[in-house]
Amino acid sequence: QVQLVESGGGLVQPGGSLRLSCAASGTIRTIYAMGWYRQAPGKQRELVARIITSSSTNYADSVKGRFLISRDNAKNTVYLQMNSLKPEDTAVYYCNVRGWNGGAFDAWGQGTLVTVSS
């Protein structure tokens, strides 16, 4: 089994920054992709950013130039640095990790709330 523990959410003013972290533990042989999704009230969950390697990343258009995703392979951890936050970034952010542990796995974190408000 693979477990994900997220941290770093909270309340921030518009224009502020937050850094989310997600650490994966358990039986893990290979991690293919790590990513962050978000779900705002009344909306569907959407991809925010995903990283396969440091040179292979993709972002939602709405966060390009403001958010940066990175990963520490030694720690099985993915980060999301969020800058210039806007009220429309308010959502529950979920970590997602896909890999192999004898079989393919697709694990989700419990979610962390990010609120951007003055």
C-alpha distances in whole Angstrom, upper triangle without the diagonal:
4,7,10,13,17,20,24,25,28,32,34,37,38,38,36,33,29,26,23,20,16,14,10,8,6,6,8,11,13,13,16,17,16,18,20,21,23,25,28,30,31,30,27,24,25,24,25,24,22,22,21,23,26,28,26,26,27,28,29,33,33,32,33,35,33,30,28,25,23,21,20,18,19,17,14,16,18,21,24,27,29,33,36,34,36,36,34,31,30,27,24,22,18,16,14,12,12,12,11,8,11,10,11,9,10,9,12,13,15,18,21,25,27,31,34,37,40
4,7,10,13,17,20,22,25,29,30,34,35,35,32,29,25,22,19,16,12,10,7,6,5,6,7,11,12,11,14,14,13,15,16,18,20,22,26,28,29,27,25,21,22,21,22,21,18,18,18,20,23,25,23,23,24,25,26,30,30,28,29,31,30,26,24,21,20,17,17,15,16,14,11,13,14,18,20,24,26,29,32,31,32,33,31,28,27,24,21,18,15,12,11,9,10,10,10,9,12,12,11,8,9,7,9,10,13,15,18,22,24,28,30,34,37
4,7,10,13,17,18,22,25,27,31,32,32,30,26,23,20,16,14,10,8,6,5,6,9,10,14,14,13,16,15,13,15,15,17,19,20,24,25,27,26,24,20,21,20,21,20,18,19,19,21,23,26,24,23,24,24,25,29,29,27,28,30,28,24,23,20,19,16,16,16,16,13,11,12,13,16,18,22,24,27,30,28,30,30,29,26,25,22,18,16,13,11,10,10,12,12,13,12,16,15,14,11,10,7,8,7,10,13,15,19,21,25,28,31,34
4,6,10,14,15,18,22,24,27,28,28,26,23,19,16,13,10,6,6,5,7,9,12,12,15,15,13,15,14,11,12,12,14,16,18,21,23,25,23,21,18,19,17,17,17,16,16,17,19,21,24,22,20,21,21,22,26,25,23,25,27,25,21,20,17,16,14,14,14,15,12,10,9,10,12,15,18,20,23,26,24,26,26,26,22,21,19,15,13,10,7,8,8,11,13,15,15,18,17,16,12,11,7,7,5,8,10,12,15,18,21,24,27,30
4,7,11,12,15,19,21,25,26,26,23,20,17,14,11,8,5,5,7,8,11,15,15,18,18,16,18,16,13,13,13,15,16,18,20,22,25,24,22,19,20,18,18,18,17,18,19,21,22,25,23,22,22,22,23,26,25,23,25,26,24,20,19,17,16,14,15,16,16,12,11,9,10,12,14,17,18,22,25,23,25,25,24,21,20,17,14,12,10,8,11,11,15,16,18,18,22,21,19,16,14,11,9,6,7,9,10,13,16,19,22,25,28
4,7,8,12,16,17,21,22,23,20,17,13,11,7,6,4,7,9,12,15,18,17,20,20,17,19,16,13,12,10,12,13,15,17,20,23,21,20,17,17,16,15,15,16,16,19,20,20,24,22,20,20,19,20,24,22,20,22,23,20,17,16,14,14,14,14,16,17,13,12,10,9,10,11,13,15,18,21,19,21,21,21,17,16,14,11,9,8,7,10,12,16,18,20,21,24,24,21,18,16,12,10,6,7,7,7,10,12,16,18,21,24
4,6,9,13,15,18,20,20,17,14,10,8,6,5,7,9,12,14,18,21,20,23,23,20,21,19,15,14,12,14,14,16,18,20,23,22,22,19,19,18,16,17,17,18,21,22,21,25,24,21,22,20,21,24,22,20,22,22,19,16,16,15,15,15,15,18,18,15,14,11,11,10,11,12,13,16,19,17,20,20,20,17,16,14,12,10,10,10,13,15,19,21,24,24,28,27,25,22,19,16,13,10,10,9,7,9,11,14,16,19,22
4,7,10,11,15,17,17,13,11,7,6,4,6,9,12,15,18,21,24,23,26,25,22,23,20,17,15,13,15,14,16,17,20,23,22,22,19,19,18,16,16,18,19,22,22,21,24,24,21,21,19,20,23,21,18,20,20,17,14,14,14,15,15,16,19,20,17,17,13,12,10,9,10,11,13,16,14,17,17,18,15,14,13,12,10,12,12,15,17,21,24,27,27,31,30,28,24,22,19,16,13,13,11,7,9,9,12,13,16,19
4,7,9,13,14,15,13,10,7,8,6,9,11,14,17,20,23,26,25,28,27,24,25,22,18,16,13,13,12,14,14,16,20,19,19,17,17,17,15,16,18,20,23,24,23,26,25,22,21,19,19,21,19,17,20,20,16,14,15,15,17,18,19,22,23,20,19,16,14,12,11,11,10,13,15,12,14,14,15,12,10,10,9,8,11,12,16,18,22,25,28,29,32,31,29,25,22,19,16,13,12,9,5,5,5,8,10,13,16
4,7,10,13,14,11,10,8,10,10,12,15,18,21,23,27,30,29,32,31,28,28,25,21,19,16,16,14,15,14,16,20,20,21,19,19,20,17,19,21,23,27,28,27,29,28,25,24,22,21,23,20,18,21,21,18,16,18,18,20,21,23,26,27,23,23,19,18,15,14,13,12,14,15,12,14,13,15,12,10,10,10,11,14,15,19,22,26,29,32,32,36,35,32,29,26,23,19,16,15,12,8,6,5,6,8,11,13
4,7,10,12,10,10,9,12,13,16,18,21,24,27,30,33,33,36,34,31,31,28,24,22,18,18,16,16,15,16,20,20,22,20,21,21,19,21,23,25,29,30,29,31,30,27,26,23,22,23,20,18,21,21,17,17,19,20,22,24,26,29,30,27,26,23,21,18,16,15,13,13,14,11,12,11,13,11,9,11,12,13,16,18,22,25,29,32,35,36,39,38,35,32,29,26,22,19,18,15,11,8,6,5,6,7,9
4,7,8,6,7,8,11,13,16,19,23,26,29,32,35,34,36,35,31,32,28,25,22,19,19,16,17,16,18,21,21,23,21,21,21,18,20,23,25,29,29,28,30,29,26,25,21,21,22,18,16,19,19,15,15,17,19,21,23,25,29,30,27,27,23,21,18,15,13,11,11,10,8,9,9,12,11,10,12,14,14,18,20,23,26,30,33,36,37,41,39,37,33,30,28,24,21,20,17,13,11,8,6,5,6,8
4,6,5,8,10,14,16,20,23,26,29,32,36,38,37,40,38,34,34,31,27,24,21,21,18,19,17,19,22,22,24,23,22,23,20,22,25,27,31,31,29,31,31,27,26,22,22,22,18,17,19,19,15,16,19,21,23,26,28,31,33,30,30,26,24,20,17,15,12,11,9,8,8,8,12,11,11,14,16,17,21,23,26,29,32,36,39,40,44,43,39,36,33,31,27,25,24,20,17,14,11,8,5,5,5
4,5,9,11,15,17,20,23,27,30,33,37,39,38,40,37,34,33,30,27,24,20,20,18,19,16,18,21,21,23,22,21,21,18,20,24,26,30,30,28,29,29,25,24,20,19,19,15,14,17,16,13,14,17,20,23,26,28,32,33,31,30,27,24,20,17,15,11,10,7,5,5,6,10,9,10,14,17,17,21,23,26,29,32,35,39,41,44,42,39,36,33,31,28,25,25,21,18,15,12,9,6,6,6
4,7,10,14,16,20,23,27,30,33,37,39,37,39,37,33,32,29,26,23,20,21,19,20,19,21,24,23,24,23,22,21,18,19,23,24,28,28,26,27,27,24,22,19,19,18,15,13,15,13,10,12,15,18,21,24,27,30,32,30,29,26,23,19,16,13,10,7,4,5,6,9,12,11,13,16,18,18,22,23,26,29,32,35,38,40,44,42,39,36,33,31,28,26,26,22,19,17,13,12,9,10,10
4,7,11,14,17,20,24,27,30,34,36,35,37,35,31,31,28,24,22,19,20,18,20,19,21,24,23,25,23,22,21,18,19,22,23,27,27,25,26,26,23,22,19,19,19,16,14,16,14,11,12,14,17,19,22,24,28,29,27,27,23,20,17,14,11,8,6,5,5,8,11,13,11,12,15,17,17,20,21,24,27,30,33,36,38,42,40,37,35,31,29,26,24,24,20,17,15,12,11,8,10,10
4,7,10,14,17,20,23,27,30,33,31,33,31,28,28,24,21,19,16,17,16,19,18,21,24,23,24,22,20,19,16,16,19,20,24,24,22,23,24,20,20,17,18,18,16,13,15,13,9,9,11,14,16,18,20,24,25,23,23,19,17,13,10,7,5,4,6,6,10,12,14,11,12,15,16,15,18,18,21,24,27,30,33,35,38,37,34,31,28,26,24,21,21,18,15,14,11,11,10,12,13
4,7,10,13,17,20,23,27,29,28,30,28,25,25,22,18,16,14,15,15,17,17,20,23,22,22,20,19,18,14,15,17,18,22,22,20,23,23,19,19,17,17,19,16,13,15,15,11,10,11,12,14,16,18,21,23,20,20,16,14,10,8,6,5,7,9,8,12,13,15,11,12,13,13,12,15,15,18,21,24,27,30,31,35,34,31,28,25,23,20,18,18,15,12,11,9,10,10,13,15
4,7,10,13,17,20,24,26,24,27,25,21,22,19,15,14,12,14,14,17,18,21,24,23,23,20,19,17,14,13,15,16,19,19,18,20,20,17,18,16,17,19,17,14,16,15,12,9,9,10,11,13,14,18,19,16,16,13,10,7,6,4,6,9,12,11,14,16,17,13,14,14,14,11,13,13,16,18,21,24,27,28,32,31,28,25,23,20,18,16,17,14,11,12,10,13,13,16,19
4,7,10,13,17,20,23,21,24,22,19,20,17,13,11,9,12,12,15,17,20,23,21,20,17,17,15,12,12,13,14,17,18,17,20,19,17,17,15,17,19,18,14,16,17,14,11,10,9,10,11,13,16,18,15,14,10,8,5,5,6,8,11,14,13,16,17,17,13,14,13,11,9,10,9,13,14,18,21,24,25,29,28,25,22,19,17,14,12,13,11,9,10,9,13,14,18,20
4,7,10,13,17,19,18,20,19,16,17,15,11,11,10,13,14,17,19,22,25,23,22,19,18,16,14,13,13,14,16,17,16,20,19,17,18,17,19,21,20,17,19,19,17,13,12,10,10,9,10,13,14,11,11,7,6,5,7,9,11,15,18,17,20,21,21,17,17,16,14,11,10,9,11,12,16,18,21,22,26,25,23,20,18,15,13,11,12,11,10,13,13,16,18,21,24
4,7,10,13,16,15,17,16,13,15,13,9,9,9,12,14,17,19,22,25,23,21,18,17,15,14,13,13,13,15,16,16,20,19,17,18,17,19,22,22,19,20,21,19,15,14,11,11,9,10,12,13,10,8,5,5,6,9,12,14,18,21,19,22,23,22,18,18,16,14,11,9,6,9,9,13,15,18,18,22,22,19,16,14,11,10,8,10,10,10,13,14,18,20,24,26
4,7,10,13,12,15,14,12,15,13,10,12,12,15,17,20,23,25,28,26,24,21,21,18,18,16,15,14,16,17,17,21,20,18,20,20,22,25,25,22,24,24,22,19,17,14,12,10,9,10,11,7,6,4,7,9,12,15,18,21,24,23,26,26,26,22,22,20,17,14,12,9,10,10,13,14,16,16,20,20,18,15,14,11,11,9,12,13,13,17,18,22,24,27,30
4,7,9,8,12,11,10,13,12,10,12,13,16,18,21,24,27,29,27,25,21,21,19,19,17,15,15,15,16,18,21,20,19,20,21,23,27,27,24,25,26,25,21,19,16,14,11,11,10,11,8,5,6,9,12,15,18,20,24,27,26,28,29,28,24,24,22,19,16,13,10,10,8,10,11,13,12,16,16,15,12,11,9,10,9,12,14,15,19,20,24,27,30,33
4,7,7,11,12,11,15,15,13,15,17,19,22,24,27,29,31,30,27,24,24,22,22,21,19,18,18,19,21,24,23,22,24,25,27,30,30,28,29,30,29,25,23,19,17,14,13,12,12,9,7,9,12,15,18,21,24,28,31,29,32,32,31,28,27,25,22,19,16,13,13,11,12,12,13,11,15,16,15,13,13,11,12,11,14,16,18,22,23,27,30,33,36
4,6,10,12,12,15,16,15,18,20,22,24,26,29,31,33,31,29,26,26,24,25,23,21,20,20,21,23,26,25,25,26,27,29,33,33,31,32,33,32,28,26,22,21,17,16,14,14,12,10,13,15,19,22,25,27,31,34,33,35,35,34,31,30,27,24,22,18,16,15,12,13,12,12,9,12,13,14,12,13,11,13,13,16,18,21,24,26,30,33,36,39
4,7,9,11,14,16,16,19,21,23,26,28,31,33,35,33,30,27,27,25,26,24,22,20,19,21,23,26,25,25,27,28,30,34,34,32,33,35,33,30,27,24,22,18,17,15,14,13,11,14,17,21,24,27,29,33,36,35,37,38,36,33,33,30,26,24,20,17,16,13,12,10,9,6,9,10,11,10,13,12,15,16,18,21,23,27,29,33,35,39,42
4,6,7,11,13,13,16,19,21,24,27,30,33,34,32,29,26,25,23,24,22,19,17,16,17,20,22,21,21,23,25,28,31,32,30,30,32,31,27,25,21,19,15,14,12,12,11,9,12,15,18,21,25,27,31,34,33,35,36,35,31,31,29,26,23,19,16,14,10,10,7,7,5,8,10,10,9,11,11,14,15,19,21,23,27,28,32,34,38,41
4,7,10,13,14,18,21,23,27,29,33,35,37,34,31,28,27,25,25,23,19,17,15,16,19,21,20,21,24,26,28,32,33,31,31,32,32,28,26,22,20,16,15,12,12,13,11,14,16,20,23,26,29,33,36,35,37,38,37,33,34,31,28,25,22,18,16,12,11,8,6,5,7,10,10,10,13,14,17,19,22,24,26,30,31,35,37,40,43
4,6,9,11,15,18,21,24,27,31,34,35,32,29,26,25,22,22,20,16,14,12,13,16,18,17,18,20,23,25,29,30,28,28,29,29,25,23,19,17,14,13,10,11,12,10,13,14,18,21,24,27,30,33,33,35,36,34,31,32,29,27,23,20,17,14,10,9,5,5,7,9,10,9,10,12,13,16,18,21,23,25,28,29,33,35,38,42
4,6,8,11,15,17,21,24,27,30,31,29,26,22,21,18,19,16,12,11,9,10,13,16,14,15,17,19,22,25,26,24,24,26,25,22,19,15,14,11,11,8,11,11,8,10,11,15,17,20,23,26,30,29,31,32,31,27,28,26,23,20,17,13,11,7,6,4,6,9,12,12,10,9,10,11,13,15,19,20,22,25,26,30,31,35,38
4,7,10,14,16,20,23,27,30,31,27,24,21,19,16,17,14,11,9,6,9,12,13,11,12,14,17,19,23,24,23,22,24,24,21,18,15,14,11,13,11,14,14,11,12,12,15,17,20,23,26,29,28,30,32,30,26,28,25,23,20,17,14,11,8,6,5,8,11,13,13,10,10,10,12,14,16,20,21,23,26,26,30,31,35,38
4,7,10,13,17,20,23,26,27,24,21,18,16,13,13,11,7,6,5,8,11,12,10,10,11,13,16,19,21,19,19,21,21,17,15,12,11,10,12,11,14,14,11,11,10,13,14,17,19,23,26,25,27,28,26,23,24,22,20,17,14,11,8,6,5,7,10,14,16,15,12,11,10,11,12,14,18,18,20,22,23,26,27,31,34
4,7,10,14,17,20,24,25,22,20,16,14,11,11,9,6,5,7,9,11,13,11,10,11,12,15,18,19,17,17,19,19,15,13,9,9,8,10,10,14,13,9,9,7,9,11,14,16,20,23,22,24,25,23,20,21,19,17,13,11,7,6,5,6,9,13,15,18,17,14,12,10,10,10,11,15,14,16,19,19,23,24,28,31
4,7,10,14,17,20,22,19,16,13,11,8,8,6,4,6,9,11,12,14,12,9,9,10,11,15,16,14,15,17,16,12,11,8,9,9,13,13,17,15,12,10,7,9,9,12,14,17,20,19,20,21,19,16,18,15,14,10,8,6,5,6,9,12,16,18,21,20,16,14,11,11,10,11,14,12,14,16,16,20,21,25,28
4,7,10,13,17,19,16,14,10,9,6,5,5,6,9,12,15,15,17,15,12,11,10,10,14,14,12,14,16,14,11,11,9,11,12,15,16,19,17,14,12,9,9,8,11,12,15,17,16,17,18,16,13,14,12,10,7,6,5,6,9,12,15,19,21,24,22,19,16,13,12,10,10,12,10,11,13,13,16,17,21,24
4,7,10,14,15,12,10,6,5,4,5,7,9,12,15,18,18,20,17,14,12,10,10,13,13,12,14,17,15,13,13,12,14,15,19,20,23,20,18,15,12,12,11,14,13,16,18,16,16,17,14,11,12,9,8,6,5,6,7,11,13,17,20,23,25,23,20,17,13,12,10,10,12,9,11,12,12,15,17,20,24
4,7,10,12,9,8,5,5,7,7,10,12,15,19,21,21,23,20,17,15,12,11,14,12,12,15,17,15,13,15,14,17,18,21,23,25,23,20,18,15,14,12,14,13,16,17,14,14,14,11,9,9,6,5,4,6,9,11,14,17,20,24,26,29,26,23,20,16,15,12,11,12,8,9,9,9,12,14,17,21
4,7,8,6,6,4,6,9,10,13,15,19,22,25,25,26,24,20,18,15,13,16,14,14,18,20,18,16,18,18,21,22,25,26,29,26,24,21,19,18,15,18,16,18,19,16,15,13,11,10,9,5,5,7,8,12,13,17,19,23,26,28,31,28,25,22,18,17,13,13,12,9,10,10,10,12,14,17,20
4,6,5,7,7,9,12,12,16,18,22,25,28,28,29,26,23,20,17,15,16,14,15,18,21,18,17,20,20,23,24,27,29,32,29,27,24,21,20,17,19,16,18,18,15,13,11,9,8,7,4,6,9,11,15,17,21,23,27,30,32,34,32,29,26,22,20,17,16,15,12,12,10,10,10,12,14,18
4,6,8,10,12,15,16,19,22,25,28,31,31,32,30,26,24,21,18,20,17,18,22,24,22,21,24,23,27,28,31,33,35,32,30,27,24,23,21,22,20,21,21,17,15,13,11,11,9,7,9,12,14,18,20,23,26,29,32,34,36,34,31,28,24,22,19,18,16,13,14,11,12,12,14,15,18
4,7,10,12,16,17,21,23,27,30,32,33,34,31,27,25,22,19,20,18,20,23,26,24,23,26,25,29,30,33,34,37,34,32,29,27,26,23,25,22,24,24,20,18,15,13,14,12,10,12,14,16,20,21,25,26,30,33,35,37,34,31,28,24,23,20,20,18,16,17,15,16,15,17,18,21
4,7,9,12,14,17,20,24,26,29,30,30,27,24,21,18,15,17,15,17,20,23,21,20,23,23,26,27,31,32,35,32,30,27,24,24,21,23,20,22,22,19,17,15,12,12,11,10,11,13,14,17,18,22,24,27,31,32,35,32,29,26,22,21,18,19,18,15,16,15,15,15,17,19,22
4,6,10,12,16,17,21,24,27,28,28,25,22,19,17,14,16,15,17,20,23,21,20,22,21,24,25,29,30,32,30,27,25,23,22,20,22,20,23,23,20,19,17,14,14,13,11,11,12,13,15,16,19,20,24,27,29,31,28,25,23,19,18,16,17,16,14,16,15,16,17,19,21,25
4,7,9,12,14,18,20,23,24,25,22,19,16,14,12,15,14,15,18,21,19,17,19,18,21,22,25,26,29,27,23,21,19,19,17,19,18,21,21,18,18,17,14,13,12,9,9,9,9,12,12,16,17,21,24,26,28,26,22,20,16,15,12,13,13,11,13,13,14,16,18,21,24
4,6,9,11,15,18,21,21,22,19,16,13,11,8,11,11,12,14,18,17,15,16,15,19,20,23,24,27,26,23,21,17,17,15,17,16,19,19,17,16,16,13,12,13,10,11,10,10,12,12,15,16,20,24,26,28,26,22,20,16,16,14,15,15,13,15,15,15,17,18,21,24
4,6,8,11,14,17,18,18,15,12,9,8,6,10,10,10,12,16,15,12,13,12,15,17,20,21,24,23,20,18,15,15,12,15,14,17,18,17,17,18,15,12,14,12,12,10,9,10,10,13,14,18,21,24,26,24,20,18,15,15,13,14,16,14,15,16,15,18,18,22,25
4,7,11,14,16,16,17,14,11,8,6,5,9,8,7,9,12,11,9,10,9,13,15,18,20,23,22,19,17,13,12,9,12,11,13,15,13,14,15,13,10,12,11,11,9,9,10,11,14,16,19,23,25,28,26,23,20,17,16,14,14,16,13,14,14,13,16,16,19,23
4,7,10,12,12,13,11,7,6,4,6,10,10,8,9,12,11,8,8,7,10,12,15,17,20,19,17,14,11,10,8,11,11,14,16,15,16,18,16,13,15,14,14,11,11,10,10,12,14,17,21,23,26,24,21,19,16,16,14,15,17,15,15,16,15,18,18,22,25
4,7,9,10,11,8,6,5,7,9,13,14,12,12,14,14,11,10,7,9,10,14,14,18,17,14,13,10,10,10,13,14,17,19,19,20,22,20,17,19,17,16,13,12,10,9,10,11,13,17,20,23,21,18,16,14,14,13,15,17,16,17,19,18,21,22,26,29
4,6,7,8,6,4,7,9,12,15,17,14,14,15,16,12,10,7,7,8,11,11,15,15,12,11,9,10,10,13,15,18,21,21,23,25,23,20,22,20,19,16,14,12,10,10,11,13,16,19,22,21,18,16,14,15,15,16,19,18,19,21,21,24,24,28,31
4,7,8,5,6,9,12,15,18,20,18,17,19,19,16,13,10,9,9,11,11,14,15,12,12,11,13,14,17,19,22,24,24,26,28,26,23,25,24,22,19,17,14,12,10,10,11,14,17,20,19,16,15,14,15,16,18,21,21,22,24,24,27,28,32,35
4,5,5,7,11,14,17,20,22,19,17,18,19,16,13,10,9,8,10,10,13,15,13,13,11,13,14,16,19,22,25,25,27,30,28,25,27,26,25,21,19,16,15,13,13,13,16,19,21,21,18,18,17,18,19,20,24,23,24,26,26,29,29,33,36
4,6,7,11,13,17,19,21,18,16,16,17,14,11,9,7,8,10,10,14,15,14,13,11,12,13,14,17,19,22,23,26,28,27,24,26,26,25,21,20,17,17,15,16,17,19,22,25,25,22,21,20,21,21,22,25,24,24,26,25,28,28,31,34
4,6,10,13,16,18,20,18,15,16,17,15,12,11,10,11,14,14,17,19,17,17,14,15,15,17,19,20,23,24,27,29,28,25,28,27,27,23,22,20,19,18,18,18,21,24,27,26,23,23,22,23,23,24,27,26,26,28,27,30,29,33,35
4,7,10,14,16,18,16,14,16,17,15,12,10,10,11,14,14,18,19,17,16,14,15,15,17,19,20,23,24,26,28,26,23,26,25,25,21,20,17,16,15,15,16,19,22,25,24,21,20,19,20,21,22,25,24,25,27,26,28,28,32,35
4,7,11,13,15,13,11,13,14,11,9,8,9,11,14,15,19,19,17,15,12,13,12,14,15,17,20,20,22,24,22,20,22,21,21,18,17,15,14,14,15,16,20,23,26,24,21,20,18,19,19,20,23,21,22,23,22,25,25,28,31
4,7,9,12,10,9,11,13,11,10,9,11,13,17,18,22,21,19,17,14,14,12,14,15,17,19,19,20,22,20,17,20,19,20,16,16,15,14,15,15,18,21,25,27,25,22,21,18,19,19,20,22,20,21,22,21,23,23,27,29
4,6,8,7,6,9,10,8,9,9,12,15,18,20,23,23,20,18,14,14,11,12,12,14,15,15,16,18,16,14,17,16,17,14,15,14,14,16,17,20,24,27,29,28,24,22,19,20,18,19,21,19,19,19,18,20,20,23,26
4,5,6,6,10,11,9,11,12,15,18,21,23,26,25,23,21,17,16,13,14,13,14,15,14,14,16,13,12,15,14,16,14,15,15,15,18,19,22,26,29,31,29,25,24,20,21,19,20,21,18,19,19,17,19,18,21,24
4,6,5,9,10,10,13,14,17,20,24,26,29,28,26,24,20,18,15,16,14,15,14,14,14,16,13,12,16,16,18,17,18,19,19,21,22,26,29,32,35,33,29,27,24,24,23,23,25,22,21,21,19,20,19,21,24
4,6,9,9,9,12,14,18,21,25,27,30,29,27,24,20,18,15,14,12,12,12,11,10,12,10,9,13,14,16,15,17,18,19,22,24,27,31,33,36,34,30,28,25,25,22,22,23,20,19,18,16,16,15,18,20
4,6,5,6,9,11,15,18,21,24,27,25,24,21,17,15,11,11,9,9,9,9,10,12,10,9,12,13,15,13,16,16,18,20,22,25,29,32,35,33,29,27,24,23,21,21,22,19,18,17,14,15,14,17,20
4,5,6,8,11,14,18,21,23,26,26,24,21,18,15,12,12,10,10,11,12,13,16,14,12,16,17,19,16,18,18,19,21,23,25,29,32,35,33,30,28,25,25,23,23,25,22,21,20,18,19,18,21,23
4,6,8,11,14,18,21,24,27,26,25,22,18,16,13,11,10,9,9,11,13,16,16,14,17,19,21,18,20,20,21,23,25,28,31,34,37,36,32,30,28,27,25,25,26,23,22,22,19,20,18,21,22
4,7,10,13,17,20,23,26,25,24,20,17,14,10,8,6,5,6,8,10,14,13,11,14,16,18,16,18,18,20,22,25,27,31,33,37,35,32,30,27,26,24,23,24,21,19,18,15,16,14,17,19
4,7,10,14,17,20,22,21,20,17,13,10,7,6,4,6,8,9,12,14,14,11,14,15,16,13,15,15,17,18,21,24,27,30,33,32,28,26,23,22,20,19,21,18,16,16,14,15,14,18,20
4,7,10,14,16,19,18,17,14,11,8,6,5,7,8,12,12,15,18,17,14,17,17,17,14,15,14,16,17,19,22,25,27,31,30,27,25,22,21,20,19,21,18,17,18,16,18,18,21,23
4,7,11,13,16,15,14,11,7,6,5,6,9,11,15,15,18,20,19,15,18,17,17,13,13,11,13,13,16,18,21,24,27,26,23,21,19,18,17,16,19,17,16,18,16,19,19,23,25
4,7,10,13,12,11,9,6,5,7,8,12,14,18,18,21,23,22,19,21,20,19,16,15,13,13,13,15,17,20,22,25,25,22,20,19,18,17,17,20,18,18,20,19,22,22,26,28
4,6,9,8,7,6,4,6,9,11,14,17,21,21,24,26,25,21,23,22,20,17,15,12,12,11,13,14,17,19,22,22,20,18,17,16,16,16,19,18,18,21,20,24,24,28,31
4,6,5,6,5,6,8,12,14,17,20,24,24,27,29,28,25,26,25,23,19,18,14,15,13,15,15,17,18,22,22,21,19,18,17,18,17,20,20,20,23,22,26,27,30,33
4,5,5,7,8,11,15,17,20,23,27,27,30,32,31,27,28,27,25,21,19,15,15,12,13,13,14,15,19,20,18,17,17,16,18,18,21,21,22,25,25,29,30,33,36
4,6,8,11,13,17,19,23,25,29,29,32,34,33,30,30,29,27,23,21,18,17,15,16,15,16,16,20,21,20,19,19,18,20,19,22,23,23,26,27,30,32,35,37
4,5,9,11,15,17,21,24,27,27,30,31,31,27,28,26,24,20,18,15,15,13,15,15,16,16,20,21,20,18,18,16,17,16,19,20,20,23,24,27,29,32,35
4,7,10,14,17,20,23,27,26,29,30,29,26,26,24,22,18,16,12,12,9,11,11,13,13,17,18,16,14,14,13,14,14,17,18,18,22,23,26,28,31,34
4,7,10,13,16,20,23,22,25,27,26,22,23,21,19,15,14,10,11,10,12,13,16,16,20,20,18,16,15,13,13,12,15,15,15,19,19,23,24,28,30
4,7,10,13,16,20,19,22,24,23,19,20,18,16,13,11,8,9,9,12,14,17,18,22,21,19,17,15,13,13,12,15,14,14,17,17,20,22,25,28
4,6,10,13,16,16,19,21,20,16,18,17,15,12,12,9,11,12,15,17,20,22,26,25,22,20,18,16,15,13,15,14,13,15,14,18,19,22,25
4,6,10,13,12,15,17,17,13,14,14,13,10,11,10,12,14,17,19,23,24,28,27,24,22,19,17,15,14,16,13,12,13,12,15,16,19,22
4,7,10,10,14,16,16,13,15,15,15,12,14,13,16,17,20,23,26,28,32,31,28,25,23,21,19,17,19,16,14,15,12,15,14,18,20
4,7,7,10,13,13,9,12,13,14,12,14,14,17,19,22,25,29,30,34,33,30,27,24,22,20,18,19,16,14,13,10,12,11,15,17
4,5,9,12,13,11,13,15,17,15,18,18,21,23,26,29,32,34,38,36,33,31,28,26,24,22,23,19,17,16,12,13,11,14,16
4,7,10,11,10,12,15,18,17,20,21,23,26,29,32,35,37,41,39,36,33,30,29,26,24,25,21,19,17,13,13,10,12,13
4,7,8,6,9,12,14,14,17,19,21,24,27,30,34,36,39,38,34,32,28,27,24,22,22,18,16,14,10,9,7,9,11
4,5,5,8,11,14,15,18,20,23,26,29,32,36,38,41,39,36,33,30,28,25,23,23,19,17,14,11,9,6,8,10
4,5,6,9,13,14,18,20,23,27,30,33,37,38,42,40,36,33,30,28,25,23,22,18,16,13,10,7,5,6,9
4,5,8,12,13,16,19,21,25,27,31,35,37,40,37,34,31,27,26,23,22,21,17,16,13,10,9,8,9,13
4,6,9,10,13,16,18,22,24,28,31,33,37,35,31,28,25,23,20,19,18,14,13,10,8,8,7,10,13
4,7,9,13,16,18,22,25,29,32,34,37,35,32,28,25,23,19,18,16,13,11,8,5,5,5,8,12
4,6,9,13,16,19,22,26,29,31,34,32,28,25,21,19,16,14,13,10,8,6,6,7,9,12,15
4,7,10,13,17,20,23,26,28,31,29,26,22,19,16,13,11,9,6,5,4,6,8,11,14,18
4,7,10,13,17,20,23,25,28,26,23,20,16,14,11,9,9,5,5,6,7,10,13,16,20
4,7,10,13,17,20,21,24,22,19,16,13,10,7,6,7,4,7,9,11,14,17,20,23
4,7,10,14,17,18,21,20,17,14,11,8,6,5,8,7,9,12,13,17,19,22,26
4,7,10,14,15,18,17,13,10,7,6,5,7,10,10,12,15,17,20,22,26,29
4,7,10,12,15,14,11,8,6,5,7,9,12,13,15,19,20,23,26,29,32
4,7,10,13,11,7,6,4,6,9,12,15,16,19,22,23,27,29,32,36
4,7,9,8,6,5,7,9,12,15,18,19,22,25,26,30,32,36,39
4,6,5,4,6,9,11,14,17,20,22,25,28,30,33,36,39,43
4,5,6,7,10,12,15,17,21,23,26,29,31,35,37,41,44
4,7,9,13,14,18,21,24,26,29,32,34,38,40,44,47
4,6,10,12,16,19,22,24,27,31,33,36,39,42,46
4,7,10,14,17,20,22,25,28,30,33,36,39,43
4,6,10,13,16,18,21,25,26,30,32,36,39
4,7,10,13,15,18,21,23,27,29,32,36
4,7,10,12,15,18,21,24,27,30,34
4,7,8,12,15,17,20,23,26,30
4,5,8,12,14,18,21,24,28
4,7,10,13,16,20,23,26
4,7,10,13,16,19,22
4,7,10,13,16,19
4,6,10,13,16
4,7,10,13
4,6,10
4,7
4
